[in-house]
Structure formats: structure tokens, C-alpha cells
Amino acid sequence: MCRIFGVIDVTLMSTYTANDCRLPGPTKRTSSAAMAAGKAVWMAQARSTAGSMMVAASCGVAVGWASSAVVKLQDRTGPFQLTDDQASWVVSLNDVGILLGSLLSGLCFSVLGRRATLLLCPLLLLGWAALTFAATAPAFLYVARLLSGAGMAVHFVYGNVYLAEVSVRSSRGLLSLLTSLFAMAGTLLQFCVGPYVSYRTQAWLGALPAAAALVLLLLFTVESPYYLAMRDRPDEMLAALARLRGCSVESDALRDEAHEIERTVERQRSAGSLLAALCSPASRRAASVGVVVQATAPLFGESVLMAYAQKIFIISGSPLGDAQSAIVLYVAQASACLACTALVDRWGRRTLLSVSCLGNCIGMAVLSAYLGASPDRQGPLQWIPLASLLLFVVSCSLGANPVPGLLLAELLPQRAKPLMAPLSMMLFSVTAFAVSKSFLALGEAAGMFAPFAVFAAWNALAVAFTRLFVPETKNKSLAEVYGMLSGREEAPKQN
């Protein structure tokens, strides 16, 4: 990680100095003042995005809750008992909540701003934790899962959008992946602690990071300069940008970046109405790539695997216990996500996504073949389910998990984001609901190999789609990405 931050510092110091954010010449690029300036920029961004990181952790706790909580509620160690059908509703209604949250946050995004929209997430997740704790019947959990899904939608739709708008291009990919890492840390907390504590204690695990996120968002999060530019508030935009870059509003480099933001916003305004902007070649290409990748992400299979991890190991068998196997999976996934922070701006988004989907395909295909063959589950073969799922979660963490949201945030023009970002998440929620609700039913009707075969086939298609249609956005500013999608490459700018 120190090496990663060092690379960022070297990149940032080519633009910012400790005094006024601009270096006098290339011979100064290795000076201690320049290095200090790079760290100041990084720390300023880290401070403003800390609340978003903690929101991600809270969402991760909510994602991991179902794996052990549903088992408790089905084996009579919870306050009431769930049938298989009720359990499938508890899992899948979270995805319906994502649909509702996408609509709610879409109304707030352009009117109230990015910061106020992000504040909705911890509030909704605190409501989920409280209802889950107080639940005495399945209906309580149905409502609670709607709230948790709505809170996740706010983060999934706009967390990466906010990060893309406040970060410098050299750290945008890293910040997005750190957010994914915090989400995985939250889920890992549930996987490691959830099986060994009571149902009600587990419910409160989600309240702690949500409360911390609310405090951090209120204290440190800075409004997006792009939003302020779109609302014609140039002084506030310059002040926000200065806080995000850790330097004076009088610096030349800061004003250059502010002018670039204003030019980008003005260029997109000149496209005319929102309908005209959505019909532009840039928006059509962004929508066809970003929205398709984001909306079909549940078909990669990760969300179902995390929700039913313990149940999958009960069905497939494992040389370890079902709870211990689930923990091993998530430790591997979090470790892979940490490794991915060093690769996202080196390999690029397209390469990571295609390699990730190829690994997903192999892991799901092997597990499907194992379950379809029904071998003797003793001896060396009993390791196949754990090994194939380990391959899946590691490869998924390298791209299929973090890259779709990052691509959507980078590709969509500013005027298209208020409509297309929530639309992609609504499509995501419909796909996720269908996958979650049908997973057990398809397994019972056709055999448990069938849903994993579907996941393998979809990941194979995703490899082809990524190589053919997904553009590379690494090391490009949002203005340069817009120019690339419009068919005109812009000269690189340091920002």
C-alpha cells in the first residue's frame, strides 16, 4: 500500500506544490515540498471521502447479514422461524429496496446535491438495523430489507459518482477500489462474527458503521465541484475544490482545474435539453456500456453467493464447516480486492473486467460440473466446491465487483447522470431480485448445478462484451473521457 500511495504522490506532485499547487519546473518534481504537496492532496481527498468509505462498510454489513441470519432463523435459534419461501423473500426484498432507493436518490441527486444524497444512506441503514433488532415476525424483516436495499442503492448509484467528481484522475481508481474494500470489510465482519453471536447482537453490527458514516459525512464531506458548477455557484465551487486539493483558492493550478470543470459542464449544457443530451453519441455509447455492465452485474453470481454462502456449502459439502468455509471465502475476496488497488490504474478497467469475468466463468463452470456429476464427497474431491468458489471470489474482486460502478461514474456525462445512474441501478435491482428469488427454486427444479451453469455462461458472454465494447478510461480526466466518447481526443491535462 505504501508503494501505491508513493506512486500517487509522484503523480500529484507534478501539479501541486505545498505553497500554491504549482511546480515551477520538472527539476523540482522530486523535491520534499512537492512530495508533501502530493500527500496534502491525497489527505484532503481521503478526508472528504471518509464518510463514503464508512457508508460502504455499512452496506457491506447489510450484504453479509443474510448468510448467517437466515440460517439462524431457519434452525430455530432466532426469535422466530422462516420457511424456505420466506427466507427467499427476506433475501430478495433487499433488491426491491434497491429499486425504491434508486428512485428516491434520483430525486435528491440534482436538487439537493451529492452530499445530501449520500446522507440518506446511513439514515436508511440505521432504520434497517433497528427494525431487524426489533423483529418478531417475517413482516418486520421484509420492511427492514427494503430499507437496507434503499440505503445500498444510494451508495451504489452515487458513491462512485461522488468519488469520480471529487478525486484527481491519478487516484480515482484507487479511491473507488478502497470503497469496495471497505464494503468487503463490513461483509467480512458479518461472516466472522455473525455465526457466533445471537440474532439481536448481529443486527446491531450494521448500526455501528452507519452511525460512524453519518458523523463523518456531516463533518468532513465536501460538496462536488461539478454539482456546484452546474448550479452556477463558482465561488463555492472554487472553495470546495481548494478543500479537496488541500491548497489555496489563489493557486494557478487550482483555477486551471476549476476552469476545466466549468468548460466541461458548459459543453454538456450546450447539448441542449436532457433528451438531446441523452441522444448524443457520447451518452448513447456511455449508456450502452456503463448501464449494461452495471445492470447485468447480478448475473455474475456474486450477490447470490454472498447471500447464500453458508447454505451453498451445506448443499455442496466442504472439508471445513459451512460457516468456516464462508469466512475463508470472504477473507480471500477482501485480500484480492486489496491487491486490485495496485492494478486498476496499471492494467486498466477493461483488462481487469475481462480477466475477472474469465476467472468467474471457470469457477462457476467447475462448481456446476461437480454438482451435476454428484461425485463421492469424500477424499480429494470434497475440496472442489471450496476451491472453485475461492477462484470465483478472487477473480470477482479483481474486476467484476468494483469496475462496473467505476465505469458508470466515469462514462456518463454530467447531464445524463441524474437519469441514467438511477436507471442502471433500477435495472440492477430487477436483475438481482430475479436472480435471488429464483436461485433456490431453479436449484430444486433442475438441480443445484443449473444456476451455477447460468452464471458461468453469462460471465463468458461478459468477457466478449468487455473486449469488444468497453472503452479504457484509466488515467483520463472526466473531460477527456467525455471527449473520447464524443469521438475527439482532448489534450491531457494535469488534474
C-alpha positions as CSV (number, residue, x, y, z in Angstrom):
1,M,0.0,0.0,0.0
2,C,2.9,2.4,0.7
3,R,4.1,1.8,-2.8
4,I,0.7,2.7,-4.2
5,F,0.5,5.9,-2.2
6,G,4.0,6.7,-3.3
7,V,3.0,6.5,-7.0
8,I,0.1,8.8,-6.3
9,D,2.3,11.3,-4.6
10,V,4.7,11.3,-7.5
11,T,1.8,11.9,-9.9
12,L,0.2,14.6,-7.8
13,M,3.4,16.5,-7.1
14,S,3.8,17.1,-10.8
15,T,0.9,19.5,-10.5
16,Y,0.7,20.7,-6.8
17,T,3.3,22.3,-4.5
18,A,3.0,22.9,-0.8
19,N,2.6,26.6,-1.3
20,D,0.4,27.3,-4.3
21,C,-0.3,24.0,-6.0
22,R,2.1,24.5,-9.0
23,L,5.6,23.4,-9.6
24,P,8.0,25.9,-11.2
25,G,9.5,23.2,-13.5
26,P,10.3,19.5,-13.9
27,T,13.6,19.7,-11.9
28,K,11.5,20.3,-8.8
29,R,9.4,17.2,-9.1
30,T,11.3,15.2,-6.6
31,S,11.6,17.9,-4.0
32,S,10.4,17.3,-0.5
33,A,8.0,20.3,-0.8
34,A,6.4,18.7,-3.9
35,M,6.1,15.3,-2.2
36,A,4.5,17.0,0.8
37,A,2.0,18.7,-1.6
38,G,1.1,15.4,-3.2
39,K,0.4,13.9,0.3
40,A,-1.7,17.0,1.1
41,V,-3.8,16.5,-1.9
42,W,-4.3,12.8,-1.1
43,M,-5.1,13.5,2.6
44,A,-7.6,16.2,1.6
45,Q,-9.4,13.7,-0.7
46,A,-9.2,11.0,1.9
47,R,-10.8,13.3,4.5
48,S,-13.7,14.2,2.2
49,T,-14.3,10.6,1.1
50,A,-14.0,9.0,4.6
51,G,-17.8,9.2,5.1
52,S,-18.4,7.5,1.8
53,M,-15.9,4.7,2.8
54,M,-17.8,4.1,6.0
55,V,-21.1,4.1,4.2
56,A,-19.6,1.3,2.0
57,A,-18.7,-0.6,5.2
58,S,-22.2,-0.3,6.5
59,C,-23.6,-1.5,3.2
60,G,-21.2,-4.5,3.4
61,V,-22.5,-5.4,6.8
62,A,-26.1,-5.4,5.4
63,V,-25.0,-7.6,2.5
64,G,-23.4,-10.1,4.8
65,W,-26.2,-10.2,7.3
66,A,-28.3,-12.7,5.4
67,S,-25.7,-15.5,5.1
68,S,-25.8,-16.4,8.8
69,A,-29.0,-14.7,10.0
70,V,-31.2,-16.7,7.6
71,V,-29.6,-20.0,8.9
72,K,-30.4,-18.9,12.5
73,L,-34.0,-18.1,11.5
74,Q,-34.4,-21.4,9.8
75,D,-32.9,-23.6,12.5
76,R,-34.9,-22.0,15.4
77,T,-32.1,-20.1,17.1
78,G,-33.7,-16.7,16.1
79,P,-36.8,-15.1,17.6
80,F,-39.0,-16.8,15.0
81,Q,-38.7,-19.4,12.3
82,L,-38.6,-18.9,8.5
83,T,-39.7,-21.3,5.8
84,D,-37.6,-21.6,2.6
85,D,-40.1,-19.4,0.8
86,Q,-40.0,-16.7,3.5
87,A,-36.2,-16.9,3.5
88,S,-36.1,-16.3,-0.2
89,W,-38.3,-13.2,0.3
90,V,-36.0,-11.9,3.0
91,V,-33.0,-12.2,0.7
92,S,-34.7,-10.9,-2.5
93,L,-36.6,-8.0,-1.0
94,N,-33.3,-6.3,-0.4
95,D,-33.1,-6.0,-4.2
96,V,-36.6,-4.5,-4.4
97,G,-35.4,-1.9,-1.9
98,I,-32.5,-1.1,-4.3
99,L,-35.2,-0.3,-6.9
100,L,-37.1,2.0,-4.5
101,G,-33.8,3.6,-3.3
102,S,-32.8,4.4,-6.8
103,L,-36.0,6.3,-7.4
104,L,-35.6,8.2,-4.1
105,S,-32.0,9.1,-4.5
106,G,-32.6,10.1,-8.1
107,L,-35.0,12.8,-7.0
108,C,-32.4,14.2,-4.5
109,F,-29.3,14.0,-6.6
110,S,-29.7,17.0,-8.8
111,V,-31.8,19.1,-6.4
112,L,-30.1,18.6,-3.0
113,G,-26.6,17.8,-4.2
114,R,-24.3,14.9,-3.9
115,R,-23.5,15.4,-0.2
116,A,-27.1,15.5,0.9
117,T,-28.0,12.4,-1.2
118,L,-25.2,10.4,0.4
119,L,-26.6,11.3,3.9
120,L,-29.7,9.3,3.0
121,C,-27.7,6.0,3.1
122,P,-26.7,5.8,6.8
123,L,-30.1,7.0,7.8
124,L,-31.8,4.2,5.9
125,L,-29.3,1.6,7.2
126,L,-29.9,2.7,10.8
127,G,-33.6,2.1,10.2
128,W,-32.8,-1.4,8.8
129,A,-30.7,-2.2,11.9
130,A,-33.4,-1.0,14.3
131,L,-36.2,-3.0,12.6
132,T,-34.0,-6.1,12.3
133,F,-33.3,-6.0,16.0
134,A,-36.9,-5.5,16.9
135,A,-38.3,-8.1,14.5
136,T,-40.8,-10.6,15.9
137,A,-42.2,-11.8,12.6
138,P,-41.2,-12.1,9.0
139,A,-43.0,-8.9,8.0
140,F,-40.6,-6.9,10.1
141,L,-37.7,-8.3,8.1
142,Y,-39.5,-7.7,4.8
143,V,-39.7,-3.9,5.6
144,A,-36.1,-3.9,7.1
145,R,-34.7,-5.4,3.9
146,L,-36.5,-2.9,1.8
147,L,-34.7,-0.2,3.9
148,S,-31.3,-1.8,3.6
149,G,-31.7,-2.1,-0.1
150,A,-32.7,1.5,-0.4
151,G,-29.7,2.5,1.6
152,M,-27.4,0.4,-0.6
153,A,-28.9,1.9,-3.7
154,V,-27.9,5.4,-2.6
155,H,-24.3,4.2,-2.2
156,F,-24.2,2.0,-5.3
157,V,-25.7,4.7,-7.6
158,Y,-23.9,7.8,-6.3
159,G,-20.9,6.7,-4.2
160,N,-18.7,6.2,-7.2
161,V,-20.2,9.2,-8.9
162,Y,-19.2,11.4,-6.0
163,L,-15.7,9.8,-5.9
164,A,-15.2,10.4,-9.6
165,E,-16.2,14.1,-9.3
166,V,-14.0,15.0,-6.3
167,S,-10.9,13.0,-7.0
168,V,-7.9,13.7,-9.2
169,R,-7.6,11.2,-12.0
170,S,-4.5,9.5,-10.7
171,S,-6.3,8.4,-7.5
172,R,-9.8,7.9,-8.8
173,G,-9.5,4.2,-9.4
174,L,-7.7,3.6,-6.1
175,L,-10.4,5.5,-4.1
176,S,-13.2,3.5,-5.8
177,L,-11.5,0.3,-5.0
178,L,-10.8,1.3,-1.4
179,T,-14.6,1.9,-1.2
180,S,-15.1,-1.7,-2.4
181,L,-12.6,-2.9,0.2
182,F,-14.5,-1.1,3.0
183,A,-17.7,-2.8,1.8
184,M,-15.9,-6.2,1.8
185,A,-14.6,-5.4,5.3
186,G,-18.2,-4.9,6.5
187,T,-19.3,-8.1,5.0
188,L,-16.3,-9.9,6.4
189,L,-17.3,-8.6,9.9
190,Q,-20.7,-10.3,9.5
191,F,-19.2,-13.5,8.2
192,C,-16.6,-13.7,11.0
193,V,-18.8,-12.6,13.9
194,G,-22.4,-13.2,12.8
195,P,-22.4,-17.0,13.1
196,Y,-21.1,-16.9,16.7
197,V,-23.3,-14.2,18.2
198,S,-27.0,-14.0,18.9
199,Y,-29.5,-12.8,16.3
200,R,-30.1,-9.5,18.0
201,T,-26.4,-8.8,18.6
202,Q,-25.8,-9.5,14.9
203,A,-28.5,-6.9,14.0
204,W,-26.6,-4.1,15.8
205,L,-23.4,-4.8,13.8
206,G,-24.9,-2.8,11.0
207,A,-25.8,0.2,13.2
208,L,-22.2,0.9,14.3
209,P,-20.7,1.7,10.8
210,A,-23.9,3.5,9.8
211,A,-23.7,5.8,12.8
212,A,-20.0,6.5,12.1
213,A,-20.7,7.2,8.4
214,L,-23.4,9.8,9.4
215,V,-20.9,11.6,11.6
216,L,-18.1,11.6,9.0
217,L,-20.4,12.8,6.2
218,L,-21.7,15.7,8.3
219,L,-18.2,16.8,9.5
220,F,-15.9,16.2,6.5
221,T,-17.6,15.6,3.2
222,V,-17.3,18.4,0.7
223,E,-19.9,19.1,-2.0
224,S,-18.9,18.1,-5.5
225,P,-17.3,20.9,-7.6
226,Y,-19.2,19.6,-10.6
227,Y,-22.5,19.9,-8.9
228,L,-21.7,23.5,-7.7
229,A,-20.6,24.4,-11.3
230,M,-23.9,23.0,-12.7
231,R,-25.8,25.2,-10.1
232,D,-23.8,28.3,-11.2
233,R,-22.1,28.8,-7.8
234,P,-18.5,29.5,-8.9
235,D,-17.2,30.9,-5.6
236,E,-18.5,27.8,-3.7
237,M,-17.1,25.6,-6.4
238,L,-13.6,27.1,-6.1
239,A,-13.7,26.9,-2.2
240,A,-14.8,23.2,-2.4
241,L,-12.1,22.4,-4.9
242,A,-9.5,24.1,-2.7
243,R,-10.6,21.9,0.3
244,L,-10.4,18.8,-1.9
245,R,-6.9,19.7,-3.2
246,G,-5.5,21.0,0.1
247,C,-4.3,24.3,-1.2
248,S,-5.2,28.0,-1.6
249,V,-8.0,29.3,-3.8
250,E,-5.5,31.7,-5.3
251,S,-3.3,29.0,-6.8
252,D,-2.9,28.9,-10.6
253,A,-3.3,25.1,-10.9
254,L,-6.5,25.2,-8.9
255,R,-8.0,27.9,-11.1
256,D,-7.0,25.9,-14.2
257,E,-8.8,22.9,-12.9
258,A,-11.8,25.0,-12.0
259,H,-11.9,26.4,-15.5
260,E,-11.7,22.9,-16.9
261,I,-14.7,21.8,-14.8
262,E,-16.7,24.8,-15.9
263,R,-15.8,24.2,-19.6
264,T,-16.9,20.5,-19.3
265,V,-20.2,21.5,-17.7
266,E,-20.8,24.2,-20.2
267,R,-20.0,21.9,-23.1
268,Q,-22.5,19.4,-21.8
269,R,-25.1,22.1,-21.3
270,S,-24.7,23.2,-24.9
271,A,-26.0,19.8,-25.9
272,G,-29.5,21.3,-25.3
273,S,-32.3,19.5,-23.4
274,L,-31.8,16.4,-21.3
275,L,-33.4,14.4,-24.1
276,A,-30.9,15.8,-26.6
277,A,-28.0,15.1,-24.2
278,L,-29.1,11.5,-23.8
279,C,-29.4,11.2,-27.6
280,S,-25.8,12.4,-28.2
281,P,-23.3,9.9,-29.4
282,A,-21.3,10.2,-26.2
283,S,-24.3,9.5,-24.0
284,R,-25.5,6.6,-26.2
285,R,-22.1,4.9,-26.0
286,A,-21.8,5.6,-22.3
287,A,-25.3,4.2,-21.6
288,S,-24.8,1.1,-23.8
289,V,-21.6,0.2,-22.0
290,G,-21.9,1.5,-18.4
291,V,-25.5,0.8,-17.9
292,V,-25.4,-2.7,-19.5
293,V,-22.4,-3.7,-17.4
294,Q,-23.9,-2.3,-14.2
295,A,-27.4,-3.6,-14.7
296,T,-26.4,-7.2,-15.5
297,A,-23.8,-7.5,-12.7
298,P,-26.0,-9.8,-10.6
299,L,-25.7,-12.4,-13.3
300,F,-22.0,-12.7,-12.5
301,G,-23.3,-14.6,-9.4
302,E,-21.5,-12.7,-6.6
303,S,-24.6,-11.3,-4.8
304,V,-26.3,-14.7,-4.6
305,L,-23.1,-16.4,-3.4
306,M,-22.7,-13.9,-0.6
307,A,-26.4,-14.1,0.5
308,Y,-26.5,-18.0,0.4
309,A,-22.8,-18.7,1.2
310,Q,-23.4,-21.0,4.2
311,K,-26.4,-22.7,2.5
312,I,-24.3,-23.4,-0.6
313,F,-21.7,-25.1,1.5
314,I,-24.3,-27.1,3.3
315,I,-25.6,-28.3,-0.1
316,S,-22.2,-28.8,-1.9
317,G,-20.2,-30.0,1.1
318,S,-16.8,-28.8,2.3
319,P,-14.0,-30.2,4.3
320,L,-14.4,-27.2,6.6
321,G,-17.7,-26.3,8.4
322,D,-20.2,-24.2,6.4
323,A,-19.6,-21.1,8.5
324,Q,-15.8,-21.5,8.4
325,S,-15.8,-22.0,4.6
326,A,-17.9,-18.8,4.2
327,I,-15.3,-16.9,6.3
328,V,-12.4,-18.3,4.1
329,L,-14.2,-17.1,1.0
330,Y,-14.6,-13.6,2.2
331,V,-11.1,-13.3,3.6
332,A,-9.9,-14.3,0.1
333,Q,-12.2,-11.8,-1.5
334,A,-11.1,-8.9,0.7
335,S,-7.4,-9.8,0.1
336,A,-7.9,-9.9,-3.7
337,C,-9.7,-6.5,-3.6
338,L,-6.7,-5.1,-1.7
339,A,-4.3,-6.5,-4.4
340,C,-6.6,-5.0,-7.0
341,T,-5.9,-1.5,-5.7
342,A,-2.4,-1.8,-7.2
343,L,-3.7,-3.0,-10.6
344,V,-6.7,-0.8,-11.5
345,D,-4.6,2.1,-12.8
346,R,-1.9,-0.1,-14.1
347,W,-3.8,-2.7,-16.1
348,G,-6.9,-0.6,-16.7
349,R,-10.6,-1.1,-16.3
350,R,-11.2,-3.2,-19.4
351,T,-8.4,-5.7,-18.8
352,L,-9.3,-6.2,-15.2
353,L,-13.0,-6.7,-16.0
354,S,-12.3,-9.2,-18.8
355,V,-9.8,-11.2,-16.8
356,S,-12.2,-11.2,-13.8
357,C,-15.1,-12.5,-15.8
358,L,-13.0,-15.2,-17.3
359,G,-12.0,-16.4,-13.8
360,N,-15.6,-16.2,-12.7
361,C,-16.6,-18.4,-15.7
362,I,-14.1,-21.1,-14.8
363,G,-15.0,-21.1,-11.1
364,M,-18.8,-21.4,-11.8
365,A,-18.3,-24.0,-14.5
366,V,-16.3,-26.2,-12.3
367,L,-18.8,-26.0,-9.4
368,S,-21.7,-26.7,-11.8
369,A,-19.9,-29.7,-13.2
370,Y,-19.2,-31.0,-9.7
371,L,-22.8,-30.6,-8.5
372,G,-24.1,-32.1,-11.8
373,A,-21.9,-35.2,-11.5
374,S,-22.8,-35.8,-7.8
375,P,-19.4,-37.5,-7.0
376,D,-18.5,-39.1,-3.8
377,R,-17.9,-36.1,-1.5
378,Q,-15.1,-37.7,0.5
379,G,-11.4,-37.6,-0.2
380,P,-9.7,-35.0,-2.5
381,L,-12.9,-34.2,-4.5
382,Q,-14.5,-32.7,-1.4
383,W,-12.2,-29.7,-1.9
384,I,-13.6,-28.8,-5.3
385,P,-16.6,-26.6,-4.1
386,L,-14.4,-24.5,-1.9
387,A,-11.6,-24.3,-4.5
388,S,-13.9,-23.3,-7.3
389,L,-15.7,-20.7,-5.1
390,L,-12.3,-19.3,-4.0
391,L,-11.3,-18.9,-7.6
392,F,-14.7,-17.1,-8.2
393,V,-14.5,-14.7,-5.4
394,V,-10.8,-13.8,-6.0
395,S,-11.4,-13.2,-9.7
396,C,-14.6,-11.3,-9.0
397,S,-12.8,-8.9,-6.7
398,L,-10.3,-8.1,-9.4
399,G,-12.9,-6.5,-11.6
400,A,-16.5,-7.8,-11.8
401,N,-17.2,-6.4,-8.3
402,P,-15.6,-2.9,-8.3
403,V,-15.2,-2.0,-12.0
404,P,-18.9,-1.7,-13.2
405,G,-19.7,1.1,-10.8
406,L,-16.5,2.9,-11.5
407,L,-17.1,2.7,-15.3
408,L,-20.6,4.0,-14.9
409,A,-19.4,7.0,-12.9
410,E,-16.6,7.7,-15.4
411,L,-18.5,7.2,-18.6
412,L,-21.8,9.1,-18.0
413,P,-21.9,12.8,-18.9
414,Q,-22.9,15.1,-16.1
415,R,-26.4,15.9,-17.6
416,A,-27.1,12.2,-18.1
417,K,-26.2,11.1,-14.6
418,P,-29.4,12.1,-12.8
419,L,-31.4,9.9,-15.1
420,M,-29.1,7.1,-16.3
421,A,-27.3,6.4,-12.9
422,P,-30.6,5.5,-11.1
423,L,-32.0,3.8,-14.2
424,S,-29.0,1.5,-14.2
425,M,-29.4,0.7,-10.6
426,M,-33.2,0.0,-11.1
427,L,-32.3,-2.4,-13.8
428,F,-29.7,-3.9,-11.5
429,S,-32.3,-4.4,-8.7
430,V,-34.7,-6.1,-11.1
431,T,-32.0,-8.5,-12.3
432,A,-30.8,-9.1,-8.7
433,F,-34.3,-9.7,-7.5
434,A,-34.9,-12.3,-10.2
435,V,-31.6,-14.0,-9.6
436,S,-32.0,-14.1,-5.8
437,K,-35.7,-15.2,-5.9
438,S,-35.1,-17.9,-8.5
439,F,-31.8,-19.3,-7.2
440,L,-33.2,-21.9,-4.8
441,A,-36.3,-22.6,-7.0
442,L,-34.1,-23.3,-10.1
443,G,-31.8,-25.5,-8.0
444,E,-34.7,-27.5,-6.7
445,A,-36.4,-27.9,-10.1
446,A,-33.4,-28.6,-12.3
447,G,-30.6,-29.5,-9.8
448,M,-28.2,-27.2,-8.0
449,F,-25.8,-27.3,-10.9
450,A,-28.2,-25.3,-13.1
451,P,-27.9,-21.8,-11.5
452,F,-24.1,-22.0,-11.5
453,A,-24.2,-23.1,-15.1
454,V,-26.2,-19.9,-15.9
455,F,-23.6,-17.8,-14.1
456,A,-20.7,-19.4,-16.0
457,A,-22.4,-18.8,-19.3
458,W,-23.1,-15.1,-18.5
459,N,-19.5,-14.5,-17.4
460,A,-18.3,-16.0,-20.7
461,L,-20.6,-13.5,-22.6
462,A,-19.3,-10.7,-20.4
463,V,-15.7,-11.4,-21.5
464,A,-16.6,-11.0,-25.1
465,F,-18.7,-7.8,-24.5
466,T,-15.9,-6.2,-22.5
467,R,-13.2,-6.9,-25.1
468,L,-15.5,-5.6,-27.9
469,F,-17.3,-2.6,-26.5
470,V,-15.8,-1.3,-23.2
471,P,-13.5,1.7,-23.6
472,E,-10.5,2.2,-21.5
473,T,-10.7,5.2,-19.1
474,K,-7.6,4.8,-16.9
475,N,-5.6,8.0,-16.3
476,K,-8.2,10.2,-18.1
477,S,-9.9,13.1,-16.6
478,L,-13.7,13.2,-16.8
479,A,-13.3,15.9,-19.5
480,E,-11.0,13.6,-21.5
481,V,-13.4,10.7,-21.1
482,Y,-16.3,12.8,-22.5
483,G,-14.1,13.9,-25.4
484,M,-13.1,10.2,-26.1
485,L,-16.8,9.1,-26.2
486,S,-17.7,12.1,-28.4
487,G,-15.0,11.0,-30.9
488,R,-12.5,13.7,-30.2
489,E,-9.4,13.1,-28.0
490,E,-8.5,16.0,-25.8
491,A,-5.0,17.0,-24.9
492,P,-4.1,15.6,-21.5
493,K,-4.4,18.0,-18.5
494,Q,-3.0,17.6,-15.1
495,N,-5.8,17.4,-12.6
